[in-house]
């Protein structure tokens, strides 16, 4: 079921406001229309400042600095490097270029722009399954020296 971008952004902001410890985001180009906003950056900043055990992981497809020159989340990962980690994974058999967001392994959303489909993960079982997929993708990725030097 496709949802308008505005609805997805509102749902994302609601989930970030309720997050208590973890947010995992895999998005080929960090979907600027969804993530590159002051509201999303503020939500992640608030989570990062809640305590030492918070964790925010961002996984992107490529580490070309010019593509992220003004993206708020990439800049935020540089400023809050103890709470926000950024890794790169160009391809993986389990990642079909969809955007995956998992919050506290309890909820999230999936957006597949190429198919114009999106869905809300509103059960713990769904979120847990995607969290496990994200973990495998995360461990296959690596830290980008290009982006670290650029920002």
Residue pairs with C-beta under 8 A, 6 or more apart in sequence:
1 117
1 118
1 119
2 116
2 117
2 118
3 11
3 118
3 119
3 120
5 33
5 34
8 34
8 109
8 111
8 118
9 34
9 37
9 39
9 40
11 109
11 120
12 34
12 40
12 101
12 109
13 39
13 40
13 43
15 101
15 103
15 107
15 108
15 109
16 23
16 40
16 43
16 44
16 46
16 47
16 103
17 43
17 46
18 103
18 107
19 43
19 47
19 103
19 104
20 50
20 104
21 50
21 53
21 54
21 55
21 104
22 54
22 55
22 56
22 57
22 102
22 103
22 104
22 105
23 44
23 47
23 55
23 56
23 57
23 101
23 102
23 103
23 104
24 56
24 57
24 59
24 100
24 101
24 102
24 131
24 134
24 138
25 35
25 56
25 57
25 58
25 59
25 73
25 99
25 100
25 101
26 59
26 60
26 89
26 95
26 98
26 99
26 100
26 134
26 137
26 138
27 34
27 35
27 58
27 59
27 60
27 99
27 100
28 60
28 61
28 62
28 97
28 99
29 60
29 61
29 62
29 67
30 36
30 58
30 60
30 68
30 71
30 73
30 74
31 99
31 111
31 113
32 71
34 40
34 99
34 111
35 71
35 72
35 73
36 70
36 71
36 72
36 73
37 72
38 72
40 72
40 73
41 72
41 73
41 76
44 56
44 73
44 76
44 84
45 76
45 80
47 54
47 56
47 83
48 54
48 56
48 80
48 83
48 84
49 83
54 83
55 83
55 85
56 77
56 80
56 83
56 84
56 85
57 84
57 85
57 86
57 87
57 134
57 138
58 73
58 74
58 77
58 84
58 85
58 86
58 87
59 86
59 87
59 88
59 89
59 134
59 137
59 138
59 141
60 68
60 86
60 87
60 88
60 89
61 88
61 89
61 90
61 91
61 97
62 88
62 90
63 88
63 144
63 145
63 146
63 147
64 146
65 146
65 147
65 149
65 150
65 151
68 74
68 147
68 150
68 151
69 150
74 86
74 147
74 151
75 151
76 84
77 84
77 85
77 86
77 151
78 148
78 151
85 143
86 143
86 144
86 147
87 138
87 141
87 142
87 143
87 144
88 141
88 142
88 143
88 144
88 147
89 95
89 137
89 140
89 141
89 142
92 136
92 137
92 140
94 133
94 136
94 137
95 137
96 112
97 112
97 114
98 110
98 111
98 112
98 113
99 109
99 110
99 111
99 112
99 113
100 108
100 110
100 130
100 133
100 134
101 108
101 109
101 110
102 108
102 121
102 127
102 130
102 131
102 134
103 127
105 124
105 127
105 128
105 131
106 124
106 127
107 120
107 121
107 122
107 124
107 127
108 120
108 121
108 126
108 127
108 130
109 118
109 119
109 120
109 121
110 118
110 119
110 121
110 130
111 117
111 118
112 118
121 127
121 130
